[in-house]
């Protein structure tokens, strides 16, 4: 089994990563919300693309891929 996992769909489609988590999130500055924090400074929240890692079997081969699960705007 390979150490790299391919992305399917979304902005990272076709790229590979060595991440091992079930969920992979990618920040996107397309949508951004500014927040005033309790100390008076300004913080920013970005939109997020989310991928879910799935595992399939093809005979004796185990195939893992990150499938695009959607985009969430900052609220």
N, C-alpha and C positions, 0 to 999 in steps of 0.2 A: 504494500500500500504506500502511495506517495505521501510526502509530508505537506504538499501544497493542495489547497482546496480552491476550486474555481467558482467565481460568482456568475449567477445566471439571472439576467434581467437587471433593471435599474442602471444607475450611472457607472457602476463598476463592472458591467457585463463583459465577460471574457478575460478579466484579470484574475490573478491568483494571489492567495495569501497563505501564510502558515499559522493563522490564528486558530485557536483551539476551542473557543467558546461556542455555545449553542446559538447565541444571538450576536450579530455584528451590527454596530450602528455607525453611521457616517454623518457628521455634521455638514450642513449646507447653508451658506450665507444668503441664499436666494430669499428666504424669509427670515427676518430677524426682529426680535422685540427687545427694547431697552427697558431695564428695570432700575428703580432707585432702591438700593439696598439699605438695610437698617443703619449702617454707618454713614449714609449720605453719598456714598460712591455709586457709580452707575455700572450695572452688570448687563450682560447681553445673553439672550437665549436664542439659539439657532434652530432651524428646522432640522429634522433627522430622517435619514433614509435607514430602513431596518431590513436586515437579511436574516433568514433562519437557516441553520445548518441542518441538512437532511442526509441520511445515509441509505443507500440502496445496495442490493446485492444482485450481481449478474454472474450466475454460476458460482465459482469460487472467489470471484473478485468483489471487493467492497468499494463502492464509489461514494464519495462524500462531496456535496456541493452546498454553496450558500445560495438560497433562492430569495429573490426580492419579495419582501412582505409588505412594503408600502412606505409612504412618506407621511410624517407628522409635522404640522406647522406648530410654531411656538404659540402658547396660549397665554 
